[in-house]
Amino acid sequence: MLAREHIDKLGALLGPGGLLTDEADMARYEKGARYDSGRAAFVARPGSTEVVSTVVAYCARHAIPLVPQSGNTGLVAGSTPDASGTQGVLSLERLRSTFELDLDNRSLRVDAGFRLSEINARLEPYGLFFPIDLGADPMAGGMVATNTGGARFLRFGDVRRNTLALRVVLGDAAGTVVDLGAGLRKDNTGVDWKQHFVGTSGAFGVVTECTFNLERLPQQAATAYLVPRSPGHVTVLLNAMEEQLGTYLSAFEGMSGAAIGRTLAHVEALRNPFPGGAVPDYVILAEVSRSWPRRASEQPLEAVLEEVLAEIWNMADEPLADAFMGPPQEMWALRHALSEGVKSAGYVVGLDLSFARGGVMPFRARMREILVSEFPDVEICDFGHVGDGGVHFNLVVPRQADGSVDATRVDALRDRVISISVEEHAASFSAEHGLGRRNQHFYDRYTPEKLKSMAAQLKQATAPGPLGSTRLD
């Protein structure tokens, strides 16, 4: 239990409604999006950068651990407290004052508490959007802290690429507020400090305000499901489509038949789009798009995509076994429902891995061999951003009669997959989920000591207090 004097002081700093200590009130901040949970000493809900600064400073001076929490949509226990009951949660959900659109600069200055859906809803009337496409609905600060990517990374990149400036509260005894960048796309006047706070899970400071690059909202789109002739033909298809479509190609998403089947069985509103209802072993959702309305003299995108697919169909090595086009909204509905569909199948061990683009399919083949022999009751329900080398390698573990799972076996399964991916396939064990407690063990194992030492020095300079759920030293 945190001393009463600290609770009283924090309550005074935060003002009415700013501090939660009741168990029922704190419950939703203590549970993550999937399985992880803990006990919070308190939940602080500041409404401005200035109040964040005072709270962080007070906690740093008194060695009170703080875990920054944005939208709490993460899957690696990066934004929830541990089970000790000694950590406070610093929720950013009330940071919602600043929303400044600069049309000429095509940028948005926004507080960390705005959710992605609201950002894009407000931008839509201007024909703009923040080009991060996710099934979840995170907040701006959390997207920066985890360097979110998404389904259209292939075209628009990740949050790191689209972040122009940040306001950050350092985890020191003064709660120092630093402005990093000025909304410029080019600035080579020294260290690009903002990048140290992108993707580092709040270990070095709390992001309270972001300036994002915006893109023109697509005005035309066409989509198709592609069935590759074999796993080895996936990159053949990708390379051919990039060669013939260039920047029109905005998504190239892989979906395993197992994940699709589970989703179609769970989500009644979805229509099975495959001939005869037979789900292929692996399907690619390809999208092409343009950011301007169709001109009268311009070939429709559907015709462009159809023509390109016809040319690929006639390639010498016949990379396509099947292909059919459909309405983008309907085709994306299946892709975006996969997470929910897989979750319905059992306990999900969700691994977010990244490979060189040609490495995804060989890794999948290797894991099928290993899991059949070592974990025969585990079902692979993977999907993800195969166009940029990413895969959400989801493993469904059957629950026991009482609804539980063997935690030791789950840990062994996770460890086995990660070790194969990193040691044999040169993968990243966290493509875009961040670190968090669930990935800490792998960071400790695979990060070179020199890099840990450098991170420790930066941590000491920016956030010597106990900030964040992740250790980077």
C-alpha positions in Angstrom: 0.0 0.0 0.0 1.2 3.5 -0.9 1.5 5.8 2.2 -1.5 7.9 2.8 0.5 11.1 2.6 1.5 10.3 -1.0 -2.1 9.6 -2.0 -3.2 12.9 -0.5 -0.5 14.8 -2.2 -1.1 13.2 -5.6 -4.8 13.9 -5.2 -4.1 17.6 -4.6 -1.8 17.8 -7.6 -4.3 16.1 -9.9 -7.5 17.9 -8.7 -11.1 16.6 -8.7 -11.5 13.3 -10.5 -7.8 13.1 -11.3 -6.9 10.3 -8.9 -8.5 7.0 -8.5 -7.9 4.7 -5.6 -11.1 2.6 -5.3 -10.7 -1.0 -6.5 -13.8 -0.8 -8.7 -12.7 2.4 -10.3 -9.2 1.1 -11.0 -10.2 -2.2 -12.4 -10.4 -1.3 -16.1 -6.9 0.3 -15.9 -5.4 -2.9 -14.4 -6.4 -5.3 -17.2 -4.9 -5.4 -20.7 -6.5 -6.2 -24.0 -5.6 -9.9 -23.7 -5.0 -11.8 -20.5 -2.5 -9.6 -18.7 -3.6 -8.0 -15.4 -2.2 -6.6 -12.2 -2.9 -4.4 -9.2 -2.4 -0.6 -9.2 -1.5 1.5 -6.2 -3.5 4.3 -7.8 -4.5 5.6 -11.2 -3.5 9.2 -12.0 -5.5 10.9 -14.7 -3.9 14.3 -15.5 -5.6 16.7 -17.9 -2.6 18.6 -19.2 1.1 18.3 -19.9 1.7 20.6 -16.9 -0.1 18.3 -14.5 1.7 15.2 -16.0 4.9 17.0 -15.2 4.0 17.6 -11.6 2.9 14.0 -11.1 5.9 12.5 -12.8 8.2 14.8 -10.8 6.6 13.9 -7.5 6.8 10.2 -8.2 10.4 10.4 -9.4 11.4 12.3 -6.2 9.7 9.7 -4.0 10.7 6.6 -6.1 7.0 5.7 -6.8 6.9 3.5 -9.9 4.7 4.8 -12.7 3.4 2.9 -15.7 2.2 5.2 -18.5 -1.1 4.0 -20.1 -2.6 5.3 -23.3 -5.5 3.4 -25.0 -4.5 0.2 -23.2 -4.9 -1.9 -26.4 -1.5 -3.5 -26.2 -0.9 -7.3 -26.0 2.4 -7.5 -24.2 1.7 -6.2 -20.7 3.4 -2.9 -21.6 0.8 -0.5 -20.1 -0.7 -2.4 -17.1 0.7 -2.6 -13.6 2.3 -5.8 -12.3 0.9 -7.9 -9.4 2.8 -6.1 -6.6 0.3 -3.3 -6.0 3.1 -0.8 -5.8 2.9 0.7 -9.3 0.7 3.6 -10.2 -0.9 3.9 -13.6 -0.5 7.2 -15.4 -3.5 7.3 -17.7 -3.3 9.8 -20.6 -7.0 9.5 -21.5 -7.8 13.1 -20.3 -5.1 14.7 -22.5 -7.5 16.0 -25.1 -7.2 19.8 -25.4 -4.9 20.2 -28.4 -6.2 19.3 -31.9 -4.5 21.7 -34.4 -4.7 21.0 -38.0 -2.2 22.7 -40.4 -3.5 22.2 -43.9 -0.6 23.8 -45.6 1.9 21.6 -43.7 -0.4 18.6 -44.0 0.2 17.9 -40.3 -1.7 17.6 -37.1 -0.6 18.7 -33.6 -2.7 16.5 -31.2 -2.7 15.6 -27.5 -1.8 12.0 -26.6 -5.3 11.1 -25.4 -7.1 11.2 -28.8 -7.9 7.8 -30.2 -7.0 6.9 -33.8 -10.7 6.6 -34.8 -11.5 10.1 -33.6 -8.4 11.6 -35.2 -9.4 10.2 -38.6 -13.1 11.0 -38.2 -12.1 14.7 -37.6 -9.7 14.7 -40.5 -12.1 13.1 -43.1 -13.9 16.3 -44.0 -10.6 17.8 -45.1 -9.7 14.7 -47.2 -6.9 13.7 -44.9 -6.0 10.9 -42.6 -3.3 9.6 -40.3 -2.2 6.5 -42.3 -2.1 3.9 -39.6 -4.6 1.1 -40.2 -5.3 -1.2 -37.2 -7.9 -3.5 -35.9 -7.6 -1.9 -32.5 -8.3 1.7 -31.6 -5.2 3.1 -29.7 -4.5 6.6 -28.6 -1.9 8.9 -30.1 0.6 8.6 -27.2 0.5 4.8 -27.2 1.0 4.6 -31.0 4.2 6.6 -30.6 5.4 4.6 -27.6 5.0 1.3 -29.5 5.8 2.6 -33.0 2.6 1.1 -34.4 2.6 0.0 -38.0 -0.6 -1.6 -39.4 -2.0 -3.0 -42.6 -0.9 -0.1 -44.9 2.7 0.1 -43.8 3.7 -1.0 -47.3 2.5 2.3 -48.7 2.7 4.8 -45.8 5.2 3.4 -43.2 4.9 3.3 -39.5 4.3 5.9 -36.7 8.1 6.6 -36.6 8.0 7.6 -40.3 5.0 9.8 -39.7 6.0 11.6 -36.5 7.3 15.1 -37.0 7.5 16.4 -33.4 6.8 15.3 -29.8 6.3 16.9 -26.5 7.6 14.7 -23.7 7.7 14.8 -19.9 11.0 13.2 -18.7 11.0 10.9 -15.8 13.2 13.1 -13.6 12.8 14.9 -10.3 11.7 18.1 -12.1 9.3 16.4 -14.5 11.2 18.3 -17.3 9.1 19.1 -20.3 10.9 18.9 -23.7 9.7 19.9 -27.1 11.4 17.7 -29.7 11.1 18.9 -33.3 9.0 21.7 -34.8 6.8 19.9 -37.3 9.5 20.0 -40.0 10.0 17.1 -42.3 13.7 17.9 -42.7 15.9 19.0 -39.8 19.6 17.9 -39.6 20.8 20.3 -36.9 21.8 17.6 -34.5 20.5 14.4 -32.8 16.9 13.6 -33.7 15.8 13.3 -30.1 12.2 12.5 -30.7 13.2 9.1 -32.2 14.5 8.0 -28.8 10.9 8.1 -27.5 9.3 6.3 -30.5 8.9 2.6 -29.9 10.5 2.5 -26.4 7.4 1.9 -24.4 7.6 5.0 -22.2 10.9 4.0 -20.6 12.6 7.3 -21.3 9.6 9.7 -20.9 5.9 10.2 -21.3 4.7 11.5 -24.7 1.9 14.0 -24.0 1.6 15.7 -27.5 2.4 14.6 -31.0 2.7 16.3 -34.4 1.9 13.8 -37.1 2.4 13.8 -40.9 -1.0 13.4 -42.6 -1.8 11.8 -46.0 -4.5 12.4 -48.6 -7.4 10.1 -47.9 -7.7 7.5 -50.7 -10.5 8.4 -53.1 -10.3 5.2 -55.2 -9.5 1.6 -54.1 -9.7 -1.9 -55.5 -9.1 -5.1 -53.7 -8.5 -8.8 -54.6 -8.0 -12.1 -52.8 -5.0 -13.9 -54.2 -4.3 -17.6 -53.7 -0.6 -18.3 -54.3 0.4 -21.4 -56.2 2.7 -22.4 -53.2 4.3 -20.6 -50.2 7.3 -19.9 -52.3 5.3 -17.9 -54.7 4.2 -15.3 -52.2 7.2 -13.1 -52.7 7.0 -13.7 -56.4 3.5 -12.2 -56.4 4.6 -9.3 -54.2 7.6 -8.4 -56.4 5.4 -8.7 -59.6 2.7 -6.5 -58.2 5.2 -3.8 -57.0 6.9 -3.9 -60.4 3.6 -3.3 -62.2 1.7 -1.2 -59.8 4.3 0.9 -58.1 3.0 3.1 -55.3 -0.6 2.2 -56.2 0.0 -1.0 -54.2 -1.1 0.0 -50.7 -1.6 -3.3 -48.9 -0.4 -6.9 -49.3 -1.8 -8.8 -46.3 -1.4 -12.5 -45.6 -4.1 -14.6 -44.0 -3.8 -18.3 -43.1 -6.7 -20.6 -43.9 -6.9 -21.6 -40.3 -7.4 -18.0 -39.1 -10.0 -17.3 -41.9 -11.9 -20.5 -41.0 -12.0 -19.6 -37.3 -13.2 -16.1 -38.1 -15.9 -17.2 -40.6 -17.2 -19.6 -38.0 -17.3 -17.0 -35.3 -18.5 -13.8 -37.0 -21.9 -14.5 -38.4 -22.1 -11.2 -40.4 -19.2 -12.3 -42.6 -19.9 -14.0 -45.9 -17.6 -16.9 -47.0 -16.2 -15.4 -50.2 -14.5 -18.6 -51.5 -15.9 -20.8 -54.2 -17.8 -23.7 -52.7 -16.9 -22.5 -49.3 -13.5 -24.2 -49.4 -11.0 -21.9 -47.6 -7.5 -22.0 -49.2 -4.5 -22.7 -47.1 -3.2 -19.2 -47.5 -4.8 -16.0 -49.0 -3.4 -12.6 -49.7 -5.5 -9.5 -49.5 -4.1 -7.0 -52.1 -5.2 -3.4 -52.3 -4.5 -0.7 -54.8 -5.5 2.9 -54.2 -5.3 6.5 -55.4 -5.7 9.7 -53.4 -7.7 11.6 -56.1 -11.2 11.1 -57.6 -11.3 9.2 -60.8 -10.9 11.3 -63.9 -13.0 10.7 -67.0 -10.0 9.8 -69.1 -8.5 7.5 -66.4 -8.8 3.7 -66.3 -10.7 2.6 -63.3 -8.6 1.0 -60.6 -10.6 -2.2 -60.8 -9.6 -2.5 -64.4 -5.9 -1.7 -63.6 -5.8 -4.4 -61.0 -7.6 -6.9 -63.2 -5.2 -6.3 -66.0 -2.1 -6.7 -63.8 -3.5 -9.9 -62.3 -4.1 -11.3 -65.8 -0.5 -10.6 -66.7 0.7 -12.3 -63.5 -1.5 -15.2 -64.1 0.3 -15.8 -67.4 3.8 -15.6 -65.9 6.0 -18.6 -66.8 6.1 -20.0 -63.2 2.4 -19.5 -62.7 2.5 -17.9 -59.2 -1.3 -17.6 -59.0 -3.5 -20.6 -58.3 -6.6 -18.4 -58.0 -7.6 -14.7 -57.7 -10.9 -12.8 -57.5 -11.8 -9.3 -56.8 -14.5 -7.8 -54.6 -15.7 -4.7 -52.8 -12.9 -3.3 -50.6 -15.2 -2.8 -47.5 -16.3 -6.4 -47.6 -12.8 -7.8 -48.2 -11.2 -5.7 -45.5 -14.0 -6.7 -43.1 -12.7 -10.3 -43.0 -9.1 -9.1 -42.5 -10.0 -6.8 -39.6 -12.1 -9.5 -37.9 -9.3 -12.1 -37.8 -8.1 -11.1 -34.3 -11.6 -11.6 -32.8 -12.1 -14.8 -34.7 -8.8 -16.3 -33.6 -9.5 -15.3 -30.0 -12.8 -17.2 -30.0 -10.9 -20.5 -30.8 -9.1 -20.8 -27.4 -6.2 -19.3 -25.5 -4.1 -17.3 -27.9 -0.3 -17.1 -27.6 0.1 -14.0 -29.8 3.6 -13.4 -31.2 4.3 -10.3 -33.4 7.4 -11.1 -35.5 9.2 -9.4 -38.3 11.5 -10.9 -41.0 13.2 -9.9 -44.1 10.4 -10.0 -46.7 11.4 -13.3 -48.1 11.7 -14.9 -44.7 8.0 -15.1 -43.6 7.0 -18.2 -45.6 10.1 -20.3 -44.8 9.6 -19.6 -41.1 6.0 -20.7 -41.3 7.0 -23.9 -42.9 9.7 -24.5 -40.3 7.3 -23.9 -37.4 4.7 -26.2 -38.9 7.2 -29.0 -38.7 8.3 -28.2 -35.2 4.9 -27.7 -33.7 3.4 -30.9 -35.2 6.0 -32.9 -33.4 6.5 -30.9 -30.2 3.1 -29.2 -29.6 0.6 -31.3 -31.7 -2.5 -29.8 -30.1 -1.6 -26.2 -30.9 -3.2 -24.6 -34.0 -1.4 -22.0 -36.1 -3.8 -19.1 -36.9 -1.4 -16.6 -38.3 -2.0 -13.5 -40.4 -0.3 -10.2 -40.9 1.6 -7.7 -43.0 3.6 -10.1 -45.3 4.3 -7.3 -47.7 6.6 -5.7 -45.1 7.8 -9.0 -43.5 5.5 -8.9 -40.5 3.4 -11.7 -39.2 1.1 -12.0 -36.2 2.0 -15.6 -35.4 -1.0 -16.6 -33.3 -1.0 -20.0 -31.7 -4.3 -21.3 -30.3 -3.8 -23.5 -27.2 -6.8 -25.6 -26.1 -8.1 -24.7 -22.7 -8.4 -27.4 -20.0 -11.8 -28.4 -18.6 -11.8 -25.7 -16.0 -11.0 -23.0 -18.7 -7.4 -22.6 -17.6 -4.1 -23.3 -19.5 -0.8 -24.7 -18.4 1.2 -21.5 -17.9 4.5 -23.4 -18.0 3.7 -25.0 -21.3 2.6 -21.7 -22.7 5.9 -20.2 -21.7 7.8 -23.1 -23.3 5.8 -22.7 -26.5 6.5 -18.9 -26.7 10.2 -19.5 -25.9 10.5 -22.1 -28.6 8.9 -20.0 -31.3 10.9 -16.9 -30.5 14.2 -18.8 -30.3 13.6 -20.3 -33.8 12.6 -17.0 -35.3 15.5 -15.0 -33.9 18.3 -17.6 -33.9 17.5 -19.4 -37.2 15.6 -16.7 -39.2 17.2 -13.4 -38.0 13.8 -12.1 -37.0 12.7 -9.4 -34.6 10.6 -10.8 -31.7 8.5 -7.6 -31.6 7.6 -6.1 -34.9 5.2 -3.5 -33.6 3.7 -4.6 -30.3 6.5 -3.0 -28.3 8.2 -4.7 -25.3 6.4 -4.8 -22.0 6.7 -7.5 -19.3 5.8 -10.3 -21.8 8.8 -9.5 -24.0 11.3 -8.5 -21.3 12.9 -11.9 -21.2 13.6 -11.9 -24.9 15.0 -8.3 -24.8 17.4 -9.5 -22.0 18.4 -12.5 -23.9 19.0 -11.1 -27.4 20.1 -7.5 -26.9 23.9 -7.0 -26.9 25.4 -5.8 -23.7 26.8 -2.7 -25.3 23.4 -1.6 -26.4 21.9 -2.3 -23.0 24.7 -0.1 -21.5 23.9 2.7 -24.0 20.2 2.4 -23.2 21.0 2.5 -19.4 22.9 5.8 -19.9 20.1 7.3 -21.8 17.6 6.1 -19.2 19.7 7.8 -16.5 19.8 11.0 -18.4 16.1 11.2 -19.3 14.2 9.1 -16.7 16.2 8.1 -13.6 13.0 7.5 -11.7 11.0 4.2 -12.0 9.1 4.9 -15.1 7.4 2.4 -17.5 7.0 -1.4 -17.4 10.0 -2.1 -19.5 13.7 -2.3 -18.6 16.0 -1.3 -21.4 19.3 -1.6 -19.5 
